Amino acid sequence: MADAELKQKVEELIAANPVLLFMKGTPEMPRCGFSMRVVQVLEAMDVEYGAVDVLPALQPLREVTAEISDWQTFPQLYVGGELLGGADIVEEMFDSGELAEALGVEQSAEARRAEAVAPTQAPPLQIE
Amino acid sequence: MIEAALPGAIVEVVDETGGGDHLRATVTAPQFEGLSRIDQHRLVKAAVRERFDDGSIHALSLKTAVPGS
């Protein structure tokens, strides 16, 4: 049985953050390869997200997320209050473009990266 | 084990480390039709939960698909 106070706190966080990542470590210093992969995807998508380091309370948080989302492993990415998935699902959805859709980002990250790169590749002046 | 829980499923398992406890599985099952990825993964994880609980699997990397897609 999960700690009721912690569960309420987690539910409030999920409700308050449109994109929320529960991860091992921090976005600046991930402490697990799977968490790092999700951070990299989110950074590539250029979306604002909240991040919670689960390591200080790993077992209690496992119990809480097991009750909330039937999911006990981290990372966990919540979008719009729903668990989207862990690293496997997030990467698969990123590759297929479904993540952009889920995050409400209009273009795929690839397209946006291509756009960002394009101006530097274009000649500064057009001479006819 | 996954096949028993999801009749008709096609399961491919790769032992990533050779130790038998870090596995990568690709599961294609008719039961996934209409489910979100997270629900597809929940079905597979529920099928192998025992093995996680007894410690014989530590990590399972999953990819799920609906047949014919």
N, CA and C atoms of all chains as a GROMACS GRO file, in nm:
protein
  591
    1MET      N    1   0.086  -0.121   0.000
    1MET     CA    2   0.000   0.000   0.000
    1MET      C    3   0.089   0.125   0.000
    2ALA      N    4   0.066   0.209  -0.099
    2ALA     CA    5   0.151   0.328  -0.114
    2ALA      C    6   0.119   0.432  -0.008
    3ASP      N    7   0.218   0.513   0.023
    3ASP     CA    8   0.205   0.623   0.118
    3ASP      C    9   0.104   0.724   0.062
    4ALA      N   10  -0.003   0.750   0.137
    4ALA     CA   11  -0.113   0.832   0.085
    4ALA      C   12  -0.070   0.975   0.058
    5GLU      N   13   0.015   1.027   0.148
    5GLU     CA   14   0.058   1.166   0.133
    5GLU      C   15   0.145   1.183   0.009
    6LEU      N   16   0.235   1.087  -0.010
    6LEU     CA   17   0.324   1.092  -0.127
    6LEU      C   18   0.242   1.074  -0.255
    7LYS      N   19   0.145   0.986  -0.249
    7LYS     CA   20   0.062   0.961  -0.367
    7LYS      C   21  -0.011   1.089  -0.407
    8GLN      N   22  -0.062   1.159  -0.306
    8GLN     CA   23  -0.134   1.284  -0.336
    8GLN      C   24  -0.040   1.387  -0.398
    9LYS      N   25   0.082   1.392  -0.347
    9LYS     CA   26   0.181   1.486  -0.398
    9LYS      C   27   0.213   1.455  -0.545
   10VAL      N   28   0.230   1.327  -0.572
   10VAL     CA   29   0.261   1.284  -0.709
   10VAL      C   30   0.145   1.317  -0.802
   11GLU      N   31   0.024   1.291  -0.756
   11GLU     CA   32  -0.093   1.321  -0.839
   11GLU      C   33  -0.103   1.470  -0.867
   12GLU      N   34  -0.070   1.552  -0.768
   12GLU     CA   35  -0.071   1.697  -0.788
   12GLU      C   36   0.033   1.740  -0.889
   13LEU      N   37   0.152   1.681  -0.880
   13LEU     CA   38   0.259   1.713  -0.975
   13LEU      C   39   0.219   1.677  -1.117
   14ILE      N   40   0.160   1.559  -1.132
   14ILE     CA   41   0.119   1.514  -1.265
   14ILE      C   42   0.012   1.606  -1.321
   15ALA      N   43  -0.079   1.650  -1.235
   15ALA     CA   44  -0.186   1.740  -1.280
   15ALA      C   45  -0.132   1.879  -1.314
   16ALA      N   46  -0.028   1.921  -1.242
   16ALA     CA   47   0.020   2.059  -1.257
   16ALA      C   48   0.119   2.074  -1.374
   17ASN      N   49   0.178   1.964  -1.419
   17ASN     CA   50   0.279   1.972  -1.525
   17ASN      C   51   0.232   1.900  -1.651
   18PRO      N   52   0.209   1.975  -1.759
   18PRO     CA   53   0.160   1.911  -1.883
   18PRO      C   54   0.257   1.803  -1.934
   19VAL      N   55   0.386   1.827  -1.914
   19VAL     CA   56   0.485   1.725  -1.950
   19VAL      C   57   0.574   1.704  -1.828
   20LEU      N   58   0.569   1.584  -1.772
   20LEU     CA   59   0.642   1.557  -1.648
   20LEU      C   60   0.720   1.427  -1.658
   21LEU      N   61   0.847   1.434  -1.627
   21LEU     CA   62   0.933   1.316  -1.634
   21LEU      C   63   0.978   1.275  -1.495
   22PHE      N   64   0.946   1.150  -1.458
   22PHE     CA   65   1.005   1.092  -1.337
   22PHE      C   66   1.129   1.017  -1.383
   23MET      N   67   1.242   1.053  -1.328
   23MET     CA   68   1.368   0.997  -1.378
   23MET      C   69   1.466   0.970  -1.265
   24LYS      N   70   1.569   0.893  -1.298
   24LYS     CA   71   1.677   0.871  -1.202
   24LYS      C   72   1.783   0.976  -1.229
   25GLY      N   73   1.803   1.065  -1.133
   25GLY     CA   74   1.895   1.177  -1.151
   25GLY      C   75   1.819   1.300  -1.199
   26THR      N   76   1.893   1.393  -1.255
   26THR     CA   77   1.834   1.518  -1.303
   26THR      C   78   1.863   1.532  -1.452
   27PRO      N   79   1.788   1.620  -1.522
   27PRO     CA   80   1.816   1.638  -1.666
   27PRO      C   81   1.962   1.677  -1.690
   28GLU      N   82   2.020   1.754  -1.598
   28GLU     CA   83   2.160   1.793  -1.613
   28GLU      C   84   2.254   1.676  -1.585
   29MET      N   85   2.214   1.591  -1.494
   29MET     CA   86   2.299   1.478  -1.457
   29MET      C   87   2.216   1.350  -1.438
   30PRO      N   88   2.175   1.289  -1.549
   30PRO     CA   89   2.097   1.165  -1.538
   30PRO      C   90   2.183   1.055  -1.476
   31ARG      N   91   2.118   0.972  -1.392
   31ARG     CA   92   2.194   0.866  -1.325
   31ARG      C   93   2.161   0.729  -1.381
   32CYS      N   94   2.099   0.726  -1.498
   32CYS     CA   95   2.060   0.600  -1.558
   32CYS      C   96   2.047   0.623  -1.708
   33GLY      N   97   2.094   0.526  -1.786
   33GLY     CA   98   2.094   0.541  -1.931
   33GLY      C   99   1.955   0.559  -1.991
   34PHE      N  100   1.856   0.490  -1.934
   34PHE     CA  101   1.721   0.501  -1.987
   34PHE      C  102   1.666   0.641  -1.962
   35SER      N  103   1.691   0.693  -1.841
   35SER     CA  104   1.646   0.829  -1.808
   35SER      C  105   1.714   0.929  -1.901
   36MET      N  106   1.843   0.906  -1.927
   36MET     CA  107   1.917   0.998  -2.013
   36MET      C  108   1.859   1.000  -2.154
   37ARG      N  109   1.817   0.884  -2.202
   37ARG     CA  110   1.761   0.876  -2.338
   37ARG      C  111   1.634   0.958  -2.348
   38VAL      N  112   1.549   0.952  -2.246
   38VAL     CA  113   1.424   1.028  -2.251
   38VAL      C  114   1.454   1.178  -2.243
   39VAL      N  115   1.549   1.216  -2.160
   39VAL     CA  116   1.590   1.358  -2.151
   39VAL      C  117   1.638   1.406  -2.288
   40GLN      N  118   1.718   1.325  -2.355
   40GLN     CA  119   1.769   1.364  -2.487
   40GLN      C  120   1.655   1.384  -2.587
   41VAL      N  121   1.557   1.296  -2.582
   41VAL     CA  122   1.442   1.310  -2.672
   41VAL      C  123   1.367   1.440  -2.642
   42LEU      N  124   1.343   1.466  -2.513
   42LEU     CA  125   1.268   1.587  -2.477
   42LEU      C  126   1.346   1.712  -2.515
   43GLU      N  127   1.477   1.708  -2.497
   43GLU     CA  128   1.559   1.823  -2.536
   43GLU      C  129   1.552   1.842  -2.688
   44ALA      N  130   1.554   1.732  -2.762
   44ALA     CA  131   1.546   1.741  -2.908
   44ALA      C  132   1.412   1.797  -2.953
   45MET      N  133   1.307   1.768  -2.875
   45MET     CA  134   1.174   1.819  -2.910
   45MET      C  135   1.159   1.965  -2.868
   46ASP      N  136   1.251   2.011  -2.784
   46ASP     CA  137   1.247   2.150  -2.739
   46ASP      C  138   1.117   2.184  -2.668
   47VAL      N  139   1.070   2.093  -2.583
   47VAL     CA  140   0.949   2.122  -2.507
   47VAL      C  141   0.986   2.152  -2.362
   48GLU      N  142   0.899   2.229  -2.297
   48GLU     CA  143   0.918   2.253  -2.154
   48GLU      C  144   0.867   2.132  -2.079
   49TYR      N  145   0.943   2.087  -1.980
   49TYR     CA  146   0.896   1.974  -1.902
   49TYR      C  147   0.944   1.985  -1.759
   50GLY      N  148   0.868   1.923  -1.672
   50GLY     CA  149   0.910   1.914  -1.534
   50GLY      C  150   0.982   1.782  -1.514
   51ALA      N  151   1.077   1.778  -1.421
   51ALA     CA  152   1.149   1.654  -1.395
   51ALA      C  153   1.155   1.628  -1.245
   52VAL      N  154   1.132   1.504  -1.208
   52VAL     CA  155   1.139   1.463  -1.068
   52VAL      C  156   1.244   1.355  -1.056
   53ASP      N  157   1.341   1.376  -0.968
   53ASP     CA  158   1.441   1.273  -0.941
   53ASP      C  159   1.381   1.173  -0.844
   54VAL      N  160   1.369   1.047  -0.888
   54VAL     CA  161   1.304   0.947  -0.804
   54VAL      C  162   1.400   0.879  -0.706
   55LEU      N  163   1.530   0.899  -0.726
   55LEU     CA  164   1.627   0.823  -0.647
   55LEU      C  165   1.616   0.842  -0.495
   56PRO      N  166   1.588   0.966  -0.449
   56PRO     CA  167   1.579   0.982  -0.302
   56PRO      C  168   1.465   0.903  -0.238
   57ALA      N  169   1.365   0.865  -0.319
   57ALA     CA  170   1.252   0.790  -0.261
   57ALA      C  171   1.206   0.684  -0.359
   58LEU      N  172   1.302   0.603  -0.406
   58LEU     CA  173   1.273   0.510  -0.514
   58LEU      C  174   1.161   0.411  -0.483
   59GLN      N  175   1.173   0.341  -0.374
   59GLN     CA  176   1.075   0.237  -0.345
   59GLN      C  177   0.935   0.294  -0.316
   60PRO      N  178   0.925   0.398  -0.233
   60PRO     CA  179   0.792   0.458  -0.212
   60PRO      C  180   0.730   0.508  -0.343
   61LEU      N  181   0.813   0.565  -0.431
   61LEU     CA  182   0.759   0.615  -0.558
   61LEU      C  183   0.716   0.501  -0.650
   62ARG      N  184   0.789   0.390  -0.646
   62ARG     CA  185   0.746   0.272  -0.723
   62ARG      C  186   0.606   0.229  -0.679
   63GLU      N  187   0.585   0.228  -0.547
   63GLU     CA  188   0.455   0.185  -0.496
   63GLU      C  189   0.345   0.281  -0.539
   64VAL      N  190   0.379   0.411  -0.539
   64VAL     CA  191   0.281   0.512  -0.579
   64VAL      C  192   0.246   0.498  -0.728
   65THR      N  193   0.347   0.488  -0.813
   65THR     CA  194   0.317   0.481  -0.957
   65THR      C  195   0.253   0.348  -0.994
   66ALA      N  196   0.281   0.244  -0.917
   66ALA     CA  197   0.214   0.116  -0.941
   66ALA      C  198   0.064   0.134  -0.923
   67GLU      N  199   0.026   0.212  -0.822
   67GLU     CA  200  -0.117   0.235  -0.797
   67GLU      C  201  -0.178   0.333  -0.896
   68ILE      N  202  -0.103   0.438  -0.928
   68ILE     CA  203  -0.159   0.542  -1.017
   68ILE      C  204  -0.165   0.492  -1.161
   69SER      N  205  -0.056   0.428  -1.207
   69SER     CA  206  -0.044   0.400  -1.350
   69SER      C  207  -0.015   0.255  -1.384
   70ASP      N  208  -0.015   0.167  -1.283
   70ASP     CA  209   0.020   0.028  -1.307
   70ASP      C  210   0.157   0.017  -1.373
   71TRP      N  211   0.252   0.098  -1.327
   71TRP     CA  212   0.386   0.099  -1.387
   71TRP      C  213   0.487   0.124  -1.276
   72GLN      N  214   0.592   0.042  -1.267
   72GLN     CA  215   0.682   0.053  -1.152
   72GLN      C  216   0.823   0.090  -1.187
   73THR      N  217   0.856   0.093  -1.317
   73THR     CA  218   0.994   0.122  -1.353
   73THR      C  219   1.007   0.268  -1.396
   74PHE      N  220   1.128   0.321  -1.380
   74PHE     CA  221   1.156   0.458  -1.420
   74PHE      C  222   1.262   0.456  -1.529
   75PRO      N  223   1.261   0.552  -1.622
   75PRO     CA  224   1.180   0.673  -1.626
   75PRO      C  225   1.032   0.649  -1.662
   76GLN      N  226   0.951   0.749  -1.630
   76GLN     CA  227   0.811   0.751  -1.671
   76GLN      C  228   0.781   0.892  -1.721
   77LEU      N  229   0.727   0.901  -1.840
   77LEU     CA  230   0.691   1.030  -1.895
   77LEU      C  231   0.539   1.045  -1.897
   78TYR      N  232   0.491   1.150  -1.829
   78TYR     CA  233   0.348   1.181  -1.826
   78TYR      C  234   0.321   1.300  -1.916
   79VAL      N  235   0.221   1.285  -2.001
   79VAL     CA  236   0.181   1.395  -2.088
   79VAL      C  237   0.031   1.415  -2.070
   80GLY      N  238  -0.007   1.536  -2.034
   80GLY     CA  239  -0.149   1.566  -2.015
   80GLY      C  240  -0.212   1.478  -1.907
   81GLY      N  241  -0.133   1.446  -1.804
   81GLY     CA  242  -0.188   1.372  -1.691
   81GLY      C  243  -0.189   1.220  -1.709
   82GLU      N  244  -0.145   1.173  -1.827
   82GLU     CA  245  -0.146   1.029  -1.853
   82GLU      C  246  -0.004   0.978  -1.872
   83LEU      N  247   0.020   0.858  -1.826
   83LEU     CA  248   0.150   0.796  -1.851
   83LEU      C  249   0.161   0.760  -1.998
   84LEU      N  250   0.262   0.818  -2.063
   84LEU     CA  251   0.286   0.787  -2.205
   84LEU      C  252   0.372   0.662  -2.217
   85GLY      N  253   0.474   0.654  -2.133
   85GLY     CA  254   0.558   0.536  -2.136
   85GLY      C  255   0.693   0.558  -2.074
   86GLY      N  256   0.776   0.454  -2.087
   86GLY     CA  257   0.915   0.463  -2.044
   86GLY      C  258   1.003   0.491  -2.164
   87ALA      N  259   1.132   0.462  -2.150
   87ALA     CA  260   1.228   0.497  -2.256
   87ALA      C  261   1.196   0.427  -2.390
   88ASP      N  262   1.159   0.300  -2.384
   88ASP     CA  263   1.130   0.228  -2.510
   88ASP      C  264   1.020   0.296  -2.588
   89ILE      N  265   0.909   0.324  -2.520
   89ILE     CA  266   0.792   0.381  -2.587
   89ILE      C  267   0.822   0.523  -2.633
   90VAL      N  268   0.886   0.601  -2.549
   90VAL     CA  269   0.915   0.741  -2.584
   90VAL      C  270   1.004   0.746  -2.709
   91GLU      N  271   1.106   0.660  -2.713
   91GLU     CA  272   1.195   0.662  -2.830
   91GLU      C  273   1.124   0.613  -2.956
   92GLU      N  274   1.041   0.511  -2.940
   92GLU     CA  275   0.968   0.459  -3.056
   92GLU      C  276   0.874   0.566  -3.110
   93MET      N  277   0.808   0.637  -3.019
   93MET     CA  278   0.712   0.741  -3.061
   93MET      C  279   0.785   0.862  -3.120
   94PHE      N  280   0.904   0.887  -3.070
   94PHE     CA  281   0.986   0.995  -3.124
   94PHE      C  282   1.024   0.962  -3.268
   95ASP      N  283   1.069   0.839  -3.289
   95ASP     CA  284   1.112   0.797  -3.423
   95ASP      C  285   0.997   0.800  -3.522
   96SER      N  286   0.877   0.766  -3.475
   96SER     CA  287   0.763   0.758  -3.568
   96SER      C  288   0.692   0.891  -3.585
   97GLY      N  289   0.729   0.992  -3.505
   97GLY     CA  290   0.662   1.122  -3.513
   97GLY      C  291   0.538   1.131  -3.424
   98GLU      N  292   0.500   1.019  -3.358
   98GLU     CA  293   0.381   1.022  -3.272
   98GLU      C  294   0.403   1.107  -3.148
   99LEU      N  295   0.528   1.119  -3.106
   99LEU     CA  296   0.555   1.196  -2.985
   99LEU      C  297   0.524   1.344  -3.007
  100ALA      N  298   0.560   1.394  -3.124
  100ALA     CA  299   0.530   1.534  -3.157
  100ALA      C  300   0.380   1.558  -3.147
  101GLU      N  301   0.304   1.461  -3.196
  101GLU     CA  302   0.159   1.470  -3.192
  101GLU      C  303   0.110   1.470  -3.047
  102ALA      N  304   0.163   1.377  -2.968
  102ALA     CA  305   0.122   1.365  -2.828
  102ALA      C  306   0.157   1.491  -2.749
  103LEU      N  307   0.269   1.553  -2.784
  103LEU     CA  308   0.314   1.672  -2.711
  103LEU      C  309   0.250   1.799  -2.767
  104GLY      N  310   0.176   1.784  -2.877
  104GLY     CA  311   0.113   1.901  -2.937
  104GLY      C  312   0.213   1.991  -3.006
  105VAL      N  313   0.326   1.933  -3.048
  105VAL     CA  314   0.424   2.007  -3.124
  105VAL      C  315   0.390   1.987  -3.270
  106GLU      N  316   0.391   2.096  -3.348
  106GLU     CA  317   0.337   2.084  -3.483
  106GLU      C  318   0.422   2.000  -3.576
  107GLN      N  319   0.553   2.027  -3.573
  107GLN     CA  320   0.639   1.955  -3.667
  107GLN      C  321   0.723   1.853  -3.594
  108SER      N  322   0.770   1.759  -3.668
  108SER     CA  323   0.860   1.660  -3.608
  108SER      C  324   0.991   1.728  -3.571
  109ALA      N  325   1.060   1.669  -3.476
  109ALA     CA  326   1.187   1.727  -3.432
  109ALA      C  327   1.286   1.732  -3.548
  110GLU      N  328   1.281   1.629  -3.632
  110GLU     CA  329   1.372   1.626  -3.746
  110GLU      C  330   1.350   1.747  -3.834
  111ALA      N  331   1.222   1.775  -3.861
  111ALA     CA  332   1.189   1.888  -3.948
  111ALA      C  333   1.236   2.017  -3.886
  112ARG      N  334   1.219   2.026  -3.754
  112ARG     CA  335   1.258   2.150  -3.687
  112ARG      C  336   1.409   2.166  -3.682
  113ARG      N  337   1.475   2.054  -3.665
  113ARG     CA  338   1.621   2.061  -3.666
  113ARG      C  339   1.670   2.102  -3.804
  114ALA      N  340   1.606   2.043  -3.908
  114ALA     CA  341   1.646   2.074  -4.045
  114ALA      C  342   1.629   2.223  -4.071
  115GLU      N  343   1.518   2.278  -4.019
  115GLU     CA  344   1.492   2.421  -4.038
  115GLU      C  345   1.599   2.506  -3.970
  116ALA      N  346   1.633   2.462  -3.850
  116ALA     CA  347   1.730   2.539  -3.773
  116ALA      C  348   1.866   2.539  -3.840
  117VAL      N  349   1.895   2.430  -3.909
  117VAL     CA  350   2.025   2.417  -3.974
  117VAL      C  351   2.027   2.492  -4.106
  118ALA      N  352   1.913   2.493  -4.173
  118ALA     CA  353   1.908   2.547  -4.309
  118ALA      C  354   1.967   2.688  -4.326
  119PRO      N  355   1.932   2.785  -4.240
  119PRO     CA  356   1.981   2.920  -4.266
  119PRO      C  357   2.134   2.931  -4.270
  120THR      N  358   2.201   2.853  -4.185
  120THR     CA  359   2.346   2.864  -4.184
  120THR      C  360   2.407   2.802  -4.310
  121GLN      N  361   2.328   2.708  -4.369
  121GLN     CA  362   2.379   2.646  -4.490
  121GLN      C  363   2.354   2.732  -4.613
  122ALA      N  364   2.253   2.818  -4.603
  122ALA     CA  365   2.218   2.901  -4.718
  122ALA      C  366   2.323   3.010  -4.735
  123PRO      N  367   2.350   3.048  -4.859
  123PRO     CA  368   2.445   3.157  -4.879
  123PRO      C  369   2.388   3.286  -4.823
  124PRO      N  370   2.471   3.369  -4.762
  124PRO     CA  371   2.423   3.492  -4.700
  124PRO      C  372   2.362   3.589  -4.803
  125LEU      N  373   2.412   3.587  -4.921
  125LEU     CA  374   2.363   3.680  -5.024
  125LEU      C  375   2.331   3.602  -5.150
  126GLN      N  376   2.230   3.645  -5.215
  126GLN     CA  377   2.200   3.581  -5.342
  126GLN      C  378   2.244   3.674  -5.454
  127ILE      N  379   2.334   3.627  -5.533
  127ILE     CA  380   2.384   3.710  -5.642
  127ILE      C  381   2.339   3.649  -5.774
  128GLU      N  382   2.275   3.726  -5.851
  128GLU     CA  383   2.224   3.673  -5.977
  128GLU      C  384   2.321   3.697  -6.092
  129MET      N  385   0.611  -1.797  -2.216
  129MET     CA  386   0.535  -1.731  -2.109
  129MET      C  387   0.446  -1.619  -2.164
  130ILE      N  388   0.509  -1.536  -2.252
  130ILE     CA  389   0.432  -1.429  -2.316
  130ILE      C  390   0.331  -1.491  -2.411
  131GLU      N  391   0.375  -1.595  -2.484
  131GLU     CA  392   0.285  -1.661  -2.579
  131GLU      C  393   0.166  -1.725  -2.509
  132ALA      N  394   0.189  -1.776  -2.388
  132ALA     CA  395   0.079  -1.839  -2.314
  132ALA      C  396  -0.026  -1.735  -2.272
  133ALA      N  397   0.024  -1.615  -2.236
  133ALA     CA  398  -0.068  -1.510  -2.190
  133ALA      C  399  -0.139  -1.443  -2.308
  134LEU      N  400  -0.074  -1.440  -2.422
  134LEU     CA  401  -0.130  -1.374  -2.539
  134LEU      C  402  -0.134  -1.473  -2.655
  135PRO      N  403  -0.236  -1.558  -2.661
  135PRO     CA  404  -0.241  -1.661  -2.764
  135PRO      C  405  -0.233  -1.598  -2.904
  136GLY      N  406  -0.151  -1.658  -2.988
  136GLY     CA  407  -0.136  -1.606  -3.124
  136GLY      C  408  -0.024  -1.505  -3.137
  137ALA      N  409   0.039  -1.471  -3.026
  137ALA     CA  410   0.146  -1.370  -3.030
  137ALA      C  411   0.273  -1.429  -3.092
  138ILE      N  412   0.343  -1.342  -3.163
  138ILE     CA  413   0.475  -1.381  -3.215
  138ILE      C  414   0.576  -1.309  -3.128
  139VAL      N  415   0.663  -1.386  -3.065
  139VAL     CA  416   0.757  -1.327  -2.969
  139VAL      C  417   0.901  -1.359  -3.010
  140GLU      N  418   0.980  -1.255  -3.018
  140GLU     CA  419   1.123  -1.275  -3.043
  140GLU      C  420   1.197  -1.218  -2.924
  141VAL      N  421   1.283  -1.298  -2.864
  141VAL     CA  422   1.357  -1.251  -2.747
  141VAL      C  423   1.506  -1.257  -2.775
  142VAL      N  424   1.574  -1.149  -2.745
  142VAL     CA  425   1.719  -1.145  -2.760
  142VAL      C  426   1.779  -1.127  -2.621
  143ASP      N  427   1.874  -1.211  -2.589
  143ASP     CA  428   1.944  -1.201  -2.461
  143ASP      C  429   2.059  -1.102  -2.479
  144GLU      N  430   2.041  -0.983  -2.425
  144GLU     CA  431   2.134  -0.875  -2.457
  144GLU      C  432   2.273  -0.890  -2.398
  145THR      N  433   2.281  -0.950  -2.281
  145THR     CA  434   2.411  -0.958  -2.214
  145THR      C  435   2.466  -1.100  -2.212
  146GLY      N  436   2.386  -1.196  -2.255
  146GLY     CA  437   2.427  -1.334  -2.247
  146GLY      C  438   2.403  -1.394  -2.109
  147GLY      N  439   2.358  -1.311  -2.016
  147GLY     CA  440   2.335  -1.359  -1.880
  147GLY      C  441   2.193  -1.407  -1.858
  148GLY      N  442   2.106  -1.383  -1.958
  148GLY     CA  443   1.969  -1.430  -1.948
  148GLY      C  444   1.877  -1.341  -1.867
  149ASP      N  445   1.930  -1.234  -1.807
  149ASP     CA  446   1.842  -1.151  -1.724
  149ASP      C  447   1.819  -1.011  -1.781
  150HIS      N  448   1.891  -0.977  -1.887
  150HIS     CA  449   1.864  -0.850  -1.956
  150HIS      C  450   1.816  -0.884  -2.096
  151LEU      N  451   1.687  -0.875  -2.117
  151LEU     CA  452   1.628  -0.924  -2.241
  151LEU      C  453   1.568  -0.812  -2.324
  152ARG      N  454   1.571  -0.835  -2.456
  152ARG     CA  455   1.502  -0.745  -2.546
  152ARG      C  456   1.399  -0.828  -2.622
  153ALA      N  457   1.274  -0.789  -2.615
  153ALA     CA  458   1.169  -0.869  -2.679
  153ALA      C  459   1.090  -0.786  -2.778
  154THR      N  460   1.058  -0.848  -2.889
  154THR     CA  461   0.965  -0.788  -2.984
  154THR      C  462   0.840  -0.877  -2.984
  155VAL      N  463   0.726  -0.818  -2.954
  155VAL     CA  464   0.603  -0.895  -2.942
  155VAL      C  465   0.501  -0.842  -3.041
  156THR      N  466   0.452  -0.930  -3.126
  156THR     CA  467   0.346  -0.895  -3.220
  156THR      C  468   0.224  -0.978  -3.181
  157ALA      N  469   0.115  -0.913  -3.145
  157ALA     CA  470   0.000  -0.988  -3.095
  157ALA      C  471  -0.132  -0.925  -3.140
  158PRO      N  472  -0.226  -1.010  -3.178
  158PRO     CA  473  -0.358  -0.960  -3.220
  158PRO      C  474  -0.430  -0.886  -3.106
  159GLN      N  475  -0.396  -0.923  -2.981
  159GLN     CA  476  -0.462  -0.859  -2.865
  159GLN      C  477  -0.428  -0.711  -2.854
  160PHE      N  478  -0.323  -0.666  -2.922
  160PHE     CA  479  -0.280  -0.526  -2.912
  160PHE      C  480  -0.367  -0.431  -2.993
  161GLU      N  481  -0.443  -0.487  -3.084
  161GLU     CA  482  -0.528  -0.405  -3.172
  161GLU      C  483  -0.609  -0.304  -3.090
  162GLY      N  484  -0.597  -0.177  -3.126
  162GLY     CA  485  -0.677  -0.073  -3.062
  162GLY      C  486  -0.621  -0.024  -2.929
  163LEU      N  487  -0.511  -0.083  -2.883
  163LEU     CA  488  -0.454  -0.040  -2.754
  163LEU      C  489  -0.342   0.062  -2.776
  164SER      N  490  -0.325   0.151  -2.680
  164SER     CA  491  -0.210   0.242  -2.684
  164SER      C  492  -0.084   0.161  -2.653
  165ARG      N  493   0.031   0.217  -2.687
  165ARG     CA  494   0.156   0.144  -2.663
  165ARG      C  495   0.172   0.107  -2.517
  166ILE      N  496   0.135   0.203  -2.430
  166ILE     CA  497   0.155   0.177  -2.288
  166ILE      C  498   0.069   0.057  -2.244
  167ASP      N  499  -0.053   0.046  -2.299
  167ASP     CA  500  -0.138  -0.068  -2.263
  167ASP      C  501  -0.085  -0.198  -2.323
  168GLN      N  502  -0.025  -0.189  -2.442
  168GLN     CA  503   0.038  -0.308  -2.501
  168GLN      C  504   0.152  -0.357  -2.412
  169HIS      N  505   0.233  -0.260  -2.366
  169HIS     CA  506   0.345  -0.297  -2.279
  169HIS      C  507   0.294  -0.352  -2.145
  170ARG      N  508   0.184  -0.294  -2.095
  170ARG     CA  509   0.130  -0.343  -1.968
  170ARG      C  510   0.091  -0.491  -1.980
  171LEU      N  511   0.029  -0.527  -2.093
  171LEU     CA  512  -0.011  -0.667  -2.113
  171LEU      C  513   0.110  -0.759  -2.108
  172VAL      N  514   0.218  -0.720  -2.177
  172VAL     CA  515   0.337  -0.805  -2.180
  172VAL      C  516   0.401  -0.811  -2.043
  173LYS      N  517   0.410  -0.694  -1.978
  173LYS     CA  518   0.475  -0.692  -1.847
  173LYS      C  519   0.397  -0.773  -1.744
  174ALA      N  520   0.264  -0.770  -1.756
  174ALA     CA  521   0.182  -0.850  -1.664
  174ALA      C  522   0.212  -0.998  -1.686
  175ALA      N  523   0.236  -1.035  -1.813
  175ALA     CA  524   0.261  -1.176  -1.844
  175ALA      C  525   0.394  -1.225  -1.786
  176VAL      N  526   0.490  -1.134  -1.774
  176VAL     CA  527   0.622  -1.179  -1.726
  176VAL      C  528   0.652  -1.132  -1.583
  177ARG      N  529   0.550  -1.075  -1.518
  177ARG     CA  530   0.573  -1.017  -1.384
  177ARG      C  531   0.640  -1.113  -1.287
  178GLU      N  532   0.591  -1.238  -1.290
  178GLU     CA  533   0.647  -1.341  -1.200
  178GLU      C  534   0.800  -1.347  -1.209
  179ARG      N  535   0.849  -1.342  -1.333
  179ARG     CA  536   0.994  -1.354  -1.355
  179ARG      C  537   1.069  -1.232  -1.300
  180PHE      N  538   1.003  -1.116  -1.303
  180PHE     CA  539   1.064  -0.998  -1.242
  180PHE      C  540   1.063  -1.014  -1.091
  181ASP      N  541   0.949  -1.060  -1.040
  181ASP     CA  542   0.933  -1.072  -0.895
  181ASP      C  543   1.031  -1.172  -0.836
  182ASP      N  544   1.058  -1.281  -0.911
  182ASP     CA  545   1.150  -1.380  -0.854
  182ASP      C  546   1.296  -1.348  -0.888
  183GLY      N  547   1.316  -1.237  -0.962
  183GLY     CA  548   1.452  -1.190  -0.987
  183GLY      C  549   1.521  -1.254  -1.106
  184SER      N  550   1.449  -1.342  -1.180
  184SER     CA  551   1.518  -1.407  -1.292
  184SER      C  552   1.531  -1.314  -1.414
  185ILE      N  553   1.451  -1.208  -1.419
  185ILE     CA  554   1.472  -1.103  -1.521
  185ILE      C  555   1.493  -0.970  -1.448
  186HIS      N  556   1.594  -0.896  -1.490
  186HIS     CA  557   1.616  -0.762  -1.433
  186HIS      C  558   1.568  -0.653  -1.526
  187ALA      N  559   1.589  -0.674  -1.655
  187ALA     CA  560   1.553  -0.569  -1.749
  187ALA      C  561   1.491  -0.632  -1.872
  188LEU      N  562   1.382  -0.571  -1.917
  188LEU     CA  563   1.316  -0.618  -2.038
  188LEU      C  564   1.288  -0.496  -2.124
  189SER      N  565   1.354  -0.492  -2.237
  189SER     CA  566   1.332  -0.383  -2.331
  189SER      C  567   1.230  -0.435  -2.430
  190LEU      N  568   1.123  -0.358  -2.453
  190LEU     CA  569   1.010  -0.408  -2.530
  190LEU      C  570   0.979  -0.327  -2.654
  191LYS      N  571   0.936  -0.397  -2.755
  191LYS     CA  572   0.881  -0.332  -2.873
  191LYS      C  573   0.756  -0.413  -2.907
  192THR      N  574   0.645  -0.344  -2.923
  192THR     CA  575   0.521  -0.416  -2.948
  192THR      C  576   0.462  -0.373  -3.082
  193ALA      N  577   0.390  -0.463  -3.144
  193ALA     CA  578   0.326  -0.431  -3.272
  193ALA      C  579   0.199  -0.514  -3.289
  194VAL      N  580   0.108  -0.463  -3.372
  194VAL     CA  581  -0.013  -0.534  -3.408
  194VAL      C  582   0.017  -0.606  -3.539
  195PRO      N  583  -0.028  -0.733  -3.554
  195PRO     CA  584   0.002  -0.804  -3.677
  195PRO      C  585  -0.048  -0.728  -3.800
  196GLY      N  586   0.030  -0.731  -3.904
  196GLY     CA  587  -0.011  -0.670  -4.029
  196GLY      C  588   0.006  -0.520  -4.035
  197SER      N  589   0.070  -0.462  -3.932
  197SER     CA  590   0.090  -0.317  -3.938
  197SER      C  591   0.238  -0.285  -3.945
   0.00000   0.00000   0.00000
